[in-house]
Amino acid sequence: MENRLEQQVAFIREIDKEKRIGRQTYLTGAIRKENDAEHAWHIALMAILLAEHANEPIDLLKTVTMLLIHDLVEIDAGDTYAYDAAAKATEQERETKGADRIFGILPPDQGRAFRALWEEFNRGDTPEARFAHAMDNFQPVMLNAATDGKAWAEHGVRLSQILKRNQITPDGSAQLWEYAYQHFILPNVEQGRIRDDTNA
């Protein structure tokens, strides 16, 4: 039992490193960019508040747990910016290696359970995983809109890229995707912060 507790404490200590992993999304107020731990906390709380908008009934605890652990692998793999094609090409390999090491710190039963949830999130083939992806995509769009498209403008993000990135968002919540499109994305297209290349 003591060895089990030591493994759990070692994992808890290790995941503190998630706070060091920077993302490209600015906090509201655009004072700085968020880190992975802040992102995970934010979308987990969003899931609790917005679960009623899921397309299908979900196991909320499972979804929240999935959201809290889905980016832990980035402690080793680093954050992969959504619109960085070169980094996307190696993302799966880097993240799988991270999952092997990080979830391997836990007692085997808990390591298997967390690994299974992480893999389920990546597959996106359950109601919980679909809604978790909706939260993971809705949040950065919301924050980008709240900061007048700062990160979008800095990276020259095009509308076609945002639509491709969010093509699975409606699978988790059609209502939240429609809201995000109407209230966060289109106003930034109209303001010229996102280049509309969809009619090119």
Summary of the structure (lengths in Angstrom):
residues: 200
radius of gyration: 17.3
end to end distance: 62.9
largest distance: 63.0
contacts: 612
relative contact order: 0.14
helix: 70%
strand: 5%
